Amino acid sequence: MISNINACSALVDIVRTTLGPRGMDKLIHSAGMVTITNDGATVIKELEVVHPATKILVDIAKSQDNDMGDGTTSVVVFAGELLKEAKTFVEDGVHPQLIIKGYREATTEALKKLNEIAIPIDEQNRSEILLRCAQTALSSKLVATHKEFFGDMVVKAVDRLEGNMDKSLIGIKKVTGGSITDSFLVDGVAFKKTFSYAGFEQQPKKFINPKICLLNLELELKAEKENAEIRIEKPEDYQSIVDAEWKIIYDKLEQIVKSKANVVLSKLPIGDLATQYFADRGLFCAGRVPEDDLRRVAKATGAIIQVTVNGLAPEVLGTCGEFEERQIGNERYNLFRKCDKARSATIVLRGGAEQFIEEAERSLNDAIMIVRRATKAKAIVAGGGAIEMELSKHLRNYSRNVPGKRQFIISAFAKALEGIPKALAANAGLDSTSLITKLRKIHNETDGNKWFGINFMMENGLANNYDEFVWEPVGLKSSILNASSEAVCMILSVDETVKNPKSEQAQQEQRKKKMMPGGVPGVGRAMKGMGGK
């Protein structure tokens, strides 16, 4: 059990320095690819963790990323603090089940207190609150210096969503070149121009209120399959076969033109014959459209993807306010604006280095998830370690009324909560011990100081973070508490790790199959390519 805790602590130490607005980035070099990020889930994923107990922390980071989009580093750091406190009890001979019981009780009480002090979102100031939540999420990212610019963009993108807040309706497209402030929001769908054939430049590139036809159909002349065989007795029979093929594709194209569609998109190729045919009749077409983009266009415009052109009724065609093909940097993009069937949005990201744009995309994804959760949660709390310090104070007071060993365990849980603001201060180069002592004193004075936390904008490093608009959704904090507590309880419940010998033997046999008798991997394949046996 101690070895499992030590292994988890090693992982926590790696990601701890990425926490907060002043957290450091990690440069991860893997398989020739370079990734620069401070996103906890990305760091852990790129590290390729193999220790079985440590994989539990990897799973909760991924779960946090999928469910909330942010707090991936916090959930791992808090779990590490809980394990650090539990290690002392285990070494003193306390049974793990007592620790687990105490941690679960502390989690329940902390969640109860969290929901009591959370501040409901005022519908009149909803946009401002969501904007502050987005800026808080972006403040610890690479684009923190432009958090106002991107925060406004994220809130507008989420405002476009309706009903179940389907995140797939928000697309993020990356275009290398220009400044990061050249990024913009499209109130609809945008995707990169697909592969084009002869005649494409003759097609119109802009429509107002177009009719849009979406296909999962190939529109080009194709050679017969290798196994196809046709027996003919005279040359005229071959010509009739060729004529039939041309008639089939021309019939398809004529059906599309008769449907009065202005824009034709297909998941499969649209060849040069069809491209020129549509250009001559004033239609725009694009083939090999990525499936996710095609589905977003379908949802946004109301079009229904067709697998045949027979019977193209007006109700299967979609529409939008404006379609345009536009040059963005070195790329051309197809833009579908003012889509009212299902409100959608696309963020077009600009920037210099490819690694910078990749990290900006991860940052915006976190902010989008946070704003979605804030909209659903209807309540917020102050960030910067303020809520953790308040919950820590409450649990310390609560533990005084609990008899037996559980009192010390709940108190240890309270101490672990202080690990978040402590890491925030340490990552900014501040005196973490001094600041935590001051925070503890402030929170114990009166309830009016419950929102005081770490704030680097202040000279003394402390501030009322609610008044300073450092806000986070209550759902984010409750998810961190739940996920960390459950992961730690699972790790503590394991007293021995057993390796399956059959599984190890199977892996060794698999390695042997990939090696030559001489023991050098890959040589056999090379010799075979040179004529060796």
N, C-alpha and C positions, 0 to 999 in steps of 0.2 A: 504493500500500500504506500509506504514511504517513497519507494522508487517511482511509483506512478505520479505522486505529488511532485517529486523533483523534476520529472520529465515535463509535466505541465507547466511548472514554474519557469523552465528554460524557454518554452514557447512564449509565455507571457512577457518575459524580459525582452524578447525581440520586438514585440508589437507595442510595448508600453510607451516607448519614446515617440510613437506616431500620434499619441492622443492629444487633442486640443488644437487651438488656433496656432500655437507655436510648436506643434509637434514636427519632428523631423521626417523626411521622406526616406523610403527604401529604394535602392537601385538593385533590381533583381535581374541577373543575366542567366537566361535559360534557353538552351537549344538555339543559340544565335540570336534570340530576341531579347531586347532590353526593355524592362518595365520600370518606370519611376512612379511610385504611388505612396500615399499614406493611408489608403483605405485598408482597414483591418482584414476584411474578407479577401481582398485581392492578394495581400501579403501572405496570408495563411495558405491560400490556394496555390500560389506560386512556389511556396516552400516545399510542397510535396511531403507533408508529415507522414511518417510511417509508424510511429509508436502507437499501439492500440489505445492506450488511455488518453493520449494527447489528441487523438482523432475526435474524441468527444467534444473538445474545445473547438476543433475545426468545424464540426457539425453545427454547434450553436452559433458560430459566427456566420456560417452560410445561411442558417435558418433566420437569423436576425436580418441579414442582407435581403433575403427573399421576402420576408414579411414586412419589415419596417424600412429597409433601404439605408438606414443609418444606425449608429450605435454599435457597429461591429467590433470596434476596438474596445469600447467601454464594457461590453459583455464579457470579453476575454479577460480584461484587466480586473474586473470585479470578481470573476470566477477565480482568478489567480490569488486575489487577496483573501477570499474565503478559504481556499486550500492552504494558504500560508498560515492562517489562524488555526485551521483544523489540524495541521501538522503538529503543532505544539501539544494539543490535547491527545493526539494519538501517541506521541512519544511519552506522555505522562501516564498512559495506560487507560485512558477513557475509551469506552467501547464506541465504535463508529456509529452504531445505531442511535446512541444518545446524542451524538453530534448531529446526525441527520434529522432527528426529531426536533432538536433545538433550532436548527436552520430553517426548517419548514414552518415552525411556529413564528419565528422572526420574520420570514417572508410574508406570511399571512397578515401579521400586524403592520408591517411596513406598507403593504398594498392598501390596507384599510386606511391608514393615515394619509397615504398619497392621494387617494380619491377624496378625502375630506378637505384637504387644503388646496386641491387643484382649482384653478380659476376658470369658470365657464367662458366660452368665447361669445362675446357680444356680437350679435348679428349686424348691428349698425357699424361696428368697426372690424368686421370680419376680414376685409381685404388687407387692412393694415396689420392685423394679427398674423395672417397667413404670410404676409411679406416678411415680418420679423422672424417667423419660424424658418422661412427659407434662407434668410440671411444668416441666422444662427448656424444652420446646417452647413452653409458654404464658408463660414468663417474659419473652419479648420482645414480647408481645402487649398489646392494650388491656386485657385481663382479667387482667393479671399479678398484681394485688392479690388476686385470688380463685383463684390457680393451684391451691391445695390443694383447694378446693371442686370446681372443674371437672376437675382431674386425676383425682380419685377417680371422678367421673362418667364420664369418658372410658374409664378402665380397666375399669369395670364394663360399659360398653356393648360394648367390644371382647371382653370375656370371654364375652359372650352369643353371639358368632360362633363358628362351628365350621368344620372342614374347610378350604376355600379362603379363608376370611376375606373373604367377599363384603361389601364396604363398602356396597353398596346396601341391605343389611338394617338399616343404621343410618340413621334419619331424623332431621333437625333441623328443628323447627318453631318459628317466631318469633311471639311474642304480645306486642304492645306494651302497656306498662303494668307497674306493680309494680317491684320491685327486681331486680337481676341475681341476687341470692341466692334469689329465688323460683323460679328455674329448677329443673327436676326431671327425673328419668329414668323413662321408662315401659318396663317389661320386656316390650315387645311392640310393637304398631303404634298410632300415634295420627295422626289427621288432622282437619282443620277440618270442622265440620258443613257439609254441602253444601246447595244450594238446596232448600227444602222446600215442599210443597204443603199444601192444606187437609187436615186430619186427622192431620198429623204429630204435633201435641202430644198426641194421644190414644194414640199408640203407647207401649209400655213402653220404658223407657230403660236397663234393666239386666237382664242374664241371667247365670246361672251355667252353665258348660259348654254354651254355645249351639251349635247347628248353623248353619253359615254357608254361604250360597249366593252365589256370585259370577257375575255375568252381564255379557255384552257385548250387551245386548238392550234395546230400547226398550219400555217398558210404559206407553203412553198412546195415546189415540185421536188419530190424526193426519188432517188434511185431505188429500185426494188431491193428487197432484202437478199442476202447472199444465197439463201436456199430457194428463192423463188425460181420457178421454171415454167416457161410458156412455150408450147410447141406450135409452130406456125408452118403453113405449107407454101405461102407465097408472100412476097414483100408487102403487098397491100394490107395483109393482116397485121403486120407490125405497125404500119402507119395508123391503122384504126385504133390500135392500143394506145399509141402516143396521143392521138386526137382525143381519146376518152379521158386520159389523164389531164389534158389541158382543159377539157370541158368541165371536169369535176372541180378544179380549182377556180375556174372562172365563174361557175355557178355559186360557189361559196362567196366569192368576192362580191358578186352581184346581189346576193341576199343581204350582205352587210350594208351595201350602199342603199338598198331599198328600205332598210330599217331607219334611214335618215340619221344615223349616228355620225357625229363629227370627230370623235376621238375613239380609236380602237386600240386596246391594250391586250396583250396576250402573254401568258406565262411561257409559251413555246415560241419558237422562231417565226418571224414574219419575213419572208424572203424578198428578193429584189423585184420579182414580178408583182407581188402584192403591194409592195411599197410604191412602185411607180404607178400602179393602177389607182391606189388611193390618192396619190399626189395629183394625178390628172383630174380627179373628181373633187378636190378640195377637202380631203380628209387627212387627219393626222394619225399615224400609227406608231406603235412601239412594241417590239417583241422581246422575249427573254426578260420580262419584268420580274424581279424577285418576288417570291411568293408572299412574304410578309407585307411588302409594299402593295401588292395587288389586293390583298385582303383589306388593308387599311383604306385603299381607294373604294373598295366595295362597300365598306361600312360607312365611309364618309359621304359617298355620293348616292347610295341606295341602289347601285347597280348589282345585278346578280350574275355571277360568273357562269358562262355557258360552255358546254362541251360540244355543242353543235350549232350551226348557223341556221338550221331549218326552223322556221317559225319564230323569228326574232320579234317578239311583241314589244310594244312601247313600254310596258311595265317592267321589263327586265333591263332597260337602259337606265343609267344614272344621270345625274346632272350636278353642276356646281355653278357658282356665280361667275367664275373666270378661270380659264386655263391658259397657261403661258409657258413657253420654253425660254429660259433665261440663262445668261452666262454668269456664273459665280466662280471667280478666280480662274483657274484653268479648266474648269469643268462646266458642262451645261446641264441644267436641272429642269425637270418637268414639274411645274407648280400647279396644284389644284386648290384654288382659294374659294373662300365663302361657301364651304360645304355645310349645309344645314340638315341633311338627313340624319347624320350622327356627327356631332361636333368633334373635330379632330384638330391636331396641331403638330407642327414639325419645327424643331429647333435646328437651324443650320449653324454649325460651329466653325469658326475660322481660327487660324493660328499658325505659328511658324513651324516648330518642331512637331513631328508626328506623335512623339511621346507626350508632349504637352496637351495636344488635342485629345489623346486617349484618356489622360487623367482628368481633363475637363469634362469629358463625357461621363466618367464615373462620378464626378462631383455633382453634376446636374441630375444624374439618376437618383442619387441620395436625396437631393433637395426636393425632387418631384415626389418621391415616396413620402417624405416628411410632411409636405403640404397636403398630400392625399390623406395621410393619417390624421393630421390636425383637423381637416375638414370633417372626417368621420367621428373623431374622438369628442369634439365639441368642448374640449378643456385643455388648458396649458399650465405649465409650471415654469419656474425660472431655471435656467441652465447654469453653466459654469461651476458646478459642484454645490450650488445652493440647496437644491432639493435633497442631495445626498447628506449634507450636514444636518439638515432639519430632521430627516428620517433617523439619522444616527443619534441625535439628541433624544428623539422620542423613544427609540429602542433602549437607550441607556436608562431612561426613567422607567420604562415598562419592565425592564429586567429586575429592578429592585424589588418588585412585588412577586417575582417568580422564585419558588423555593428550589433548593438542590443545585445540581450541576448545570441545569438548564439556564440558570442565571448567568453563569460565566460564558456559556455558549452564545446566548442572545447578545450579551455584551461584546463578544468577539465579532458577531455579525455586524454590530454597530460600528466597531472599529474598522472592519473591512470596507464599509461604505465610505469612510474617509479616504480610502485609497484613490478614489477618482479625483477629488480636488487636489490631493497631494501630488498625483502624477501630472495634473494640469499645471500646477505651480512649478514643479521640478523641470518640466519640458520647456518652460519659459525662462529658465535660469534664475528663478526666484528662490528665496529661502522657504522651502515647503514646510519645514517644521514650525517655523515662526508664524507663517500665515495660517496654518491649520490650528495652532493654539489660539490665535486671535479670532478666527472664525468660530471656534468652539465657545469662546467667551461671549462673542456677540450673540450667537444663537441661544445661549442660556440666559441672557439678560431678560428678554421679553419677546412675545410673539410678533411684535412689530418688526423684528429684524430677521424673520424667517427666510427672506429671499436674498440674504447676503451670501456672496460667493466670490470665486476668483474672477478678477477682471483686469486684463493687462493694460487697458486704456487708462486706468487710474494710477496715480503716482505710488500709492501704497499697495497696489495689487488687489484691493478689495473694493466691492461696491454692491449696492442693491441691484441685483441683476434684473429684477422685474422692471424697475424704473429705467434701467439702461436698455430695455427691450431685448435682453438675451432670453428668448423664450423657446420652449420645446414642448411637443405634444405629450400629454400625460400617458398616452398609449406607448410611447417610446420607452419611458422609464419603467412602466409596469412590465413591459416585455423583457427589458434587461434584468430586472429583479427575478422574474419567473425563470427565464432561460438559464441564468447563472446558477441559481439555487438548485434547479433540477439537475444540471450537469455535474455540479459538485457533489450532490447527494449520490448520483450514480457512480462517480469515481470512488467515493468513500465506501460504497457498499461492496466494492471488489476487494477481496483480501488476498487473492492470488491470481496471477496470470499464467495460463497454461497454453503451450503451443501444441497444435495438433501435429504429431510426427508424420502422419500420412500426407498431410498437406505440404510439409517441408520436403518430403521425399518426392512428391509429384513435381514440385518446383525445380528440384535438382535434376530430375529426369528431363524436364522441359529444356533446361539450360544445356544439357548434354546433347540434345537433338540439334541444337543450333550451332554446335561446335564440331570441328573436324576431329578425327582420332588424335591428332597432334595437340589438340587443346587450344587452337587459335580460332576465335570466332570470326566468321565471315570469309575465311580463306577459301573454303570449299566452293562457295558461290562464285568467287572471283575466278577460280581455276576452271569451273564449269563453263564460264563465259569465254575462256580462252581455248576451249576444246578439251580440257581435262576431264577425267572420269571420276 
